[in-house]
Amino acid sequence: MPETVNIGGVEILRTAALAPMASVADRAYRLMCREYGAAYVVSEMVSAKGICYSDRKTAALCTVTDEERPMAVQLFGSEPDFMAEAVKIVLEYRPDIIDINMGCPVPKVVNTGAGSALMRDIPLAARITEAAVKAAGDVPVTIKIRSGWDKEHICAVEMAKALEASGAAAVAVHGRTRDQFYSGTADRQVIADVVNAVSIPVIGNGDITDADSCMDMYRRTGCALAMIGRGSYGAPFIFREIAARLAGEDYSPPGVEERMRIMLRHISLMLELSDKPEHLAIHEARKHAAWYMNGYYGSAKFRGRCYQLSSYAEAEELAGEFITLQRARGAE
Ligand SMILES: Cc1cc2nc3c(=O)[nH]c(=O)nc-3n(C[C@H](O)[C@H](O)[C@H](O)COP(=O)(O)O)c2cc1C
């Protein structure tokens, strides 16, 4: 039996989880990653206030389908009362876990006092957590943080301890400061420090791009679960690679034809799940198509063409041409 981690009563395989990613990890993306073995997925972040004012788009973001479970719905906000109210509304969607975003670096979120701004106000972060935990009842509440605000203010350990005391069932740590946004490399030592400081499970996140970097995350931090964001772009099969490594099984990455098949399936799922007509829904699929072509000969030109796609039929045609080019180059 593979190892599991228990987050507030929710059993999760100790392979790797998919990180929340707004405008990327939508339902189609999460389903693709689950299919390839992601142990746990998190929704795109949803505004606590937006839910309280019952924004329709926000409600769509909270929907949890059984195929995605175990799944968390992620909220962001800076006011304990709104957070508690939002948690109660989200519970109607029956998430397995409710996660709160205290790491988002973007000014639009930080300027409202939410996301990583909370790393500068740990007492408020604790009150938000307490309010969410109380409102959530039996459903575990987890928090996602960064290493700190900037390199002079690394506070992940202090923050994680305060969150644990406030009832958080787990904490996910992205080993970058707010100041870094997505640049530089993620610090694994700070994740290890948090692991040593708290007794709740710690989810380690940042710069996992393959099985080797995932094993490095487990080895160097002792985290309970690894979490992958950008490393899954155009590569939902990264979860299969990691599961195989942990199970000591052989793994060979999909060849170009298989990759293109996966890409087309991903696009068709996006189109199927979208409430927009194909010519508009395809816009959101363009970047995904481009990511599946990364790392191959001539891919820059093809990626440019992905950004022109206006239908599924065109995506099929482009995938065919891409395969022909790679075959001519002798790629598998
Ligand atoms: C496009 C994009 C959107 C993101 N959206 C969210 C979000 O909604 N909530 C959140 O907590 N983190 C969000 N993140 C941060 C990721 O969850 C993750 O912490 C970060 O990308 C580092 O992990 P990685 O190196 O594996 O990508 C986002 C990251 C990216 C690149």
The ligand as an SDF file (V2000), in Angstrom:
LIG
                    3D

 31 33  0  0  0  0  0  0  0  0999 V2000
   -0.4320   31.1730  -12.9780 C   0  0  0  0  0  0  0  0  0  0  0  0
   -0.3530   30.9590  -11.5010 C   0  0  0  0  0  0  0  0  0  0  0  0
   -1.4790   31.1100  -10.7230 C   0  0  0  0  0  0  0  0  0  0  0  0
   -1.4230   30.9010   -9.3370 C   0  0  0  0  0  0  0  0  0  0  0  0
   -2.5630   31.0210   -8.5980 N   0  0  0  0  0  0  0  0  0  0  0  0
   -2.5370   30.7230   -7.2710 C   0  0  0  0  0  0  0  0  0  0  0  0
   -3.7360   30.7140   -6.5030 C   0  0  0  0  0  0  0  0  0  0  0  0
   -4.8380   30.9540   -6.9950 O   0  0  0  0  0  0  0  0  0  0  0  0
   -3.6050   30.4070   -5.1660 N   0  0  0  0  0  0  0  0  0  0  0  0
   -2.4020   30.1270   -4.5760 C   0  0  0  0  0  0  0  0  0  0  0  0
   -2.3370   29.8580   -3.3810 O   0  0  0  0  0  0  0  0  0  0  0  0
   -1.2680   30.1030   -5.3080 N   0  0  0  0  0  0  0  0  0  0  0  0
   -1.3110   30.3770   -6.6240 C   0  0  0  0  0  0  0  0  0  0  0  0
   -0.1570   30.2980   -7.3590 N   0  0  0  0  0  0  0  0  0  0  0  0
    1.0930   29.8570   -6.7130 C   0  0  0  0  0  0  0  0  0  0  0  0
    1.2640   28.3410   -6.8730 C   0  0  0  0  0  0  0  0  0  0  0  0
    0.2490   27.6520   -6.1880 O   0  0  0  0  0  0  0  0  0  0  0  0
    2.6360   27.8740   -6.3430 C   0  0  0  0  0  0  0  0  0  0  0  0
    2.7230   28.2220   -4.9830 O   0  0  0  0  0  0  0  0  0  0  0  0
    3.8190   28.5230   -7.0770 C   0  0  0  0  0  0  0  0  0  0  0  0
    3.6090   28.5040   -8.4780 O   0  0  0  0  0  0  0  0  0  0  0  0
    5.1290   27.8030   -6.7400 C   0  0  0  0  0  0  0  0  0  0  0  0
    5.0840   26.4490   -7.0950 O   0  0  0  0  0  0  0  0  0  0  0  0
    5.7600   25.8790   -8.4640 P   0  0  0  0  0  0  0  0  0  0  0  0
    7.2030   26.3050   -8.4400 O   0  0  0  0  0  0  0  0  0  0  0  0
    5.5640   24.4080   -8.3900 O   0  0  0  0  0  0  0  0  0  0  0  0
    5.0240   26.5350   -9.5970 O   0  0  0  0  0  0  0  0  0  0  0  0
   -0.2020   30.5430   -8.7260 C   0  0  0  0  0  0  0  0  0  0  0  0
    0.9340   30.3760   -9.5200 C   0  0  0  0  0  0  0  0  0  0  0  0
    0.8840   30.5760  -10.8840 C   0  0  0  0  0  0  0  0  0  0  0  0
    2.1340   30.3870  -11.7090 C   0  0  0  0  0  0  0  0  0  0  0  0
  1  2  1  0
  2  3  1  0
  2 30  2  0
  3  4  2  0
  4  5  1  0
  4 28  1  0
  5  6  2  0
  6  7  1  0
  6 13  1  0
  7  8  2  0
  7  9  1  0
  9 10  1  0
 10 11  2  0
 10 12  1  0
 12 13  2  0
 13 14  1  0
 14 15  1  0
 14 28  1  0
 15 16  1  0
 16 17  1  0
 16 18  1  0
 18 19  1  0
 18 20  1  0
 20 21  1  0
 20 22  1  0
 22 23  1  0
 23 24  1  0
 24 25  2  0
 24 26  1  0
 24 27  1  0
 28 29  2  0
 29 30  1  0
 30 31  1  0
M  END
$$$$
